[in-house]
Amino acid sequence: MDQLNLDDIEALALGATLLGTGGGGDPYIAKLMMRQAIEEFGPVEVVEAVDLPPNSLILSTAIIGAPTVILEKIPAGTEFVAGIRSLAAYLGKEPAAVMAIEVGGANTLLPIATAAEMGLPIVNADGMRRAYPQIEMTVFTLGGLSAGPLSVADEKGNRCVFETTTNQIAETLARTAVIQLGLANAISCYPMTAGQLVEHGIQGSITYCTRLGHLLEDVKAGREGAWQTFLDESESVEFFTGKVIDLDRRTTEGFARSTVILEHLDDGNRTMRIEVQNENLIAFEDGEAVITTPNLICMLDSETYDPITTESIAYGNRLIVIGMPCAPEWHVEGMLDLVGPRAFGYDLDFVELPG
Amino acid sequence: MVVTRRATVRHLLTSPHLRAGSLLGGEAGLDAPIGDVIVRARVEPELPPIEGSVVVLDVERLGDHLYQVDQAIRVISDSGAVALLIVNQARDVGPSVRRLANRFEVPVFEIDSGDVMALAQSLRSELLFPDIEHAAAVDHALDSFDRRLVLTPDGVVDVISDLMNMDCCLMAADRVVIAGPRIEIGGRRLADSNHHYVDHSLESALHSVPIAIVPGEEPAYWLIAESEGSDSAQRTLASLMRLGAWYLATILASARVNAERDARRRITLLNEILDTTEVSEAGIANQITALGWTTTGWNTGLNIQLRGSVDSGRVLNLHAEMRQRLGDAGIDGPLIERTDGWSGWISDPKEPPVDSYPTIVRSIASALTGFVGSHSDLTAHAGVGRPHTELVGLRRSLSEAREASMISHARGREASGAAHIDQIGVQRILMGWFASEDFASFAHTVLEPLIAVDPDGQMLRTLEVYLDANCSATAAAVKLDVHRNTVANRVERVCLVLGVRLEDPETRLSLQLACRMLHLDR
């Protein structure tokens, strides 16, 4: 894949929703913004990090805030470019490419729209290959890369740049700024060279996301064997097919938390409980944790095979729950401290996917 | 049915402390027995609750992490714990709890309590109270037995009765009550092996524990109690009875040893008396005096023979009763156990008048009637000798008494009876026959064909009565309460079976003697 054009948008959005693992923000608005940007500025070139000069600067952009606010407070579109420009100005160097921090949810597509607008290529890599709610939850943190200096920009032209000592402080400062700026803002963080990205990033994220999207399109189109192909290629495991019998949403400590309880379609006494903090983090089957973060818990409509985000789940939905392995780049020392179950307050051990 | 050892989840949920709560699910697990009640801040697979425990979980402390309730049910099921009590749920724990409870058959009960520790403590006390009571009762009984505070069967029965506040008794194999008030058994079953058994055929449970004096022997006694109490009361009763039975066995065994020792001394002395020749032996006289007996003056010998399920152990067990019954009938004197009954004598300083013996015979007969009345598996016949002086005379009188009792047995069709040697007269000539082993086996051989076709003894009895009635069918019919033709018919069949003709006087005599022999030999 050298270029992203209008034909790729649907597959990319489908893949991004799946990798959003229930969160990551609804990619619908981002999809519209990407479409408009490509129509206006032409297709976006996709480059591999390794093909860029090692010292060239790569800057990221993402929307930061609360998913529930982002749904209603549509981005103006100017803040993403403004955020990148502020950081570039602070660093005194122009970026050679734009990067998505998380390939999963809306933040997969927004950087592509931004790249189109800035006339820059999008780099085929990211720091999560799924969605997480906090800035420091990236493989870059595990690689020792700093999230700062970072910039936060709003749609009105307010911009700020932080120098931070740790990635956790970067999260705290950015979150504090975002709360004051309306909970739907642009952030540009983890400025790095192409060489650093090659060493520490998750490569091929954009193409992986698009591939998943195409596989799901085949499933949705009802092609024979497509579901099994999808499971095989994504190394996913199908765990449960059930009906939503209880849904408890609450917002505590700055997170949209919820609990989804499914009753098995064939056996009413079998249940699956999914604990959500922005993203789906733990799945319990009959009281036993069977899928845990950083592996992905994805829910799909059992009839249409549309990936379902947490905000859109409703009582009575019939869903398939699959477990998908996280990017192999996560499996380094410190992974569980950063993104394991206990990092989210669940006193549980990480569980490997079967097989 | 086995007595329930522990309270079940169902029992616990009836506690007044849980009245305000409700069962969310897991009804199928309600009958699991409970071992303990424990409080847990969390229920994790790494630290599972102990088997049989009811876990109390304070949901308020879980905050948002209600998934831990699901996890708790799973862990409880895997670890063999029996129920989950969720306390103070600020938010609804959701429908998954009910489903998981049902799926894993773990009862989940929810209640708003406030103080979790106080609730758990109350439930624990309630649960453990029967155990404490049980232990206290068993300890008290053990203490009483161990410190020899009770030394008799009555004492043991009283300890159990007092602790349980219910009747308890010790019963012998023939259902004679040895200690405690009689408990009506009716058709209910008693323990038939060396184990405690509970008969539940009536509303009240009948507990019985068999006691065998010698391990491995058939039980000779049963400790019996009837209880309508709670399961825990029945459990305590069963433990006390088992403990009591063990202690009773030692008391009864030691009594048996003492009785056997005494009996051995008496029987040795009796044998020496029976061996006495003309000259009185000073040694024997001394031993007689040492046992508190006397042979001075006129001695009238007695002999009691038992037939039925009798052995030396049974005679020992019945010795005290027989002494008592004879005493009550005015027969006081030495009584010595033999393997098949007793020998004894009555001493009188003056020569008893010749016409006094019927009184003695009647007294003994009435004592024996009472005796067989309470031991339906036995027959008892007594013989009384003539009064003679000194030791040598006693020997003669005892021999006469033995002959008389044998004749009484031989002719008696009743379960008990007594005869004086003078009442027997010329029948003493039969003694030689009756005492002969050869004749006993001959009598059996002669009557064998008849016994084989006459399991209820009707024909044999008809034959005997017919012969005793001088071969008068009419007289025999009156005695047997049948028509004379029936008698004639039966006699004809007897002759056919035995292949004899009753017109022959020798045949009649032989058959009559053989019939007498069967009484003795039975």
HADDOCK unambig.tbl for C-alpha pairs under 7 A between the chains (distance, minus, plus):
assign (segid A and resid 246 and name CA) (segid B and resid 94 and name CA) 6.89 0.50 0.50
assign (segid A and resid 246 and name CA) (segid B and resid 95 and name CA) 6.85 0.50 0.50
assign (segid A and resid 261 and name CA) (segid B and resid 96 and name CA) 6.64 0.50 0.50
assign (segid A and resid 269 and name CA) (segid B and resid 99 and name CA) 4.76 0.50 0.50
assign (segid A and resid 269 and name CA) (segid B and resid 100 and name CA) 6.33 0.50 0.50
assign (segid A and resid 269 and name CA) (segid B and resid 102 and name CA) 6.75 0.50 0.50
assign (segid A and resid 269 and name CA) (segid B and resid 103 and name CA) 5.31 0.50 0.50
assign (segid A and resid 270 and name CA) (segid B and resid 99 and name CA) 6.91 0.50 0.50
assign (segid A and resid 271 and name CA) (segid B and resid 96 and name CA) 6.20 0.50 0.50
assign (segid A and resid 286 and name CA) (segid B and resid 74 and name CA) 6.87 0.50 0.50
assign (segid A and resid 286 and name CA) (segid B and resid 100 and name CA) 6.25 0.50 0.50
assign (segid A and resid 287 and name CA) (segid B and resid 70 and name CA) 4.47 0.50 0.50
assign (segid A and resid 287 and name CA) (segid B and resid 71 and name CA) 4.17 0.50 0.50
assign (segid A and resid 287 and name CA) (segid B and resid 73 and name CA) 6.83 0.50 0.50
assign (segid A and resid 287 and name CA) (segid B and resid 74 and name CA) 5.18 0.50 0.50
assign (segid A and resid 288 and name CA) (segid B and resid 71 and name CA) 5.94 0.50 0.50
assign (segid A and resid 288 and name CA) (segid B and resid 74 and name CA) 6.71 0.50 0.50
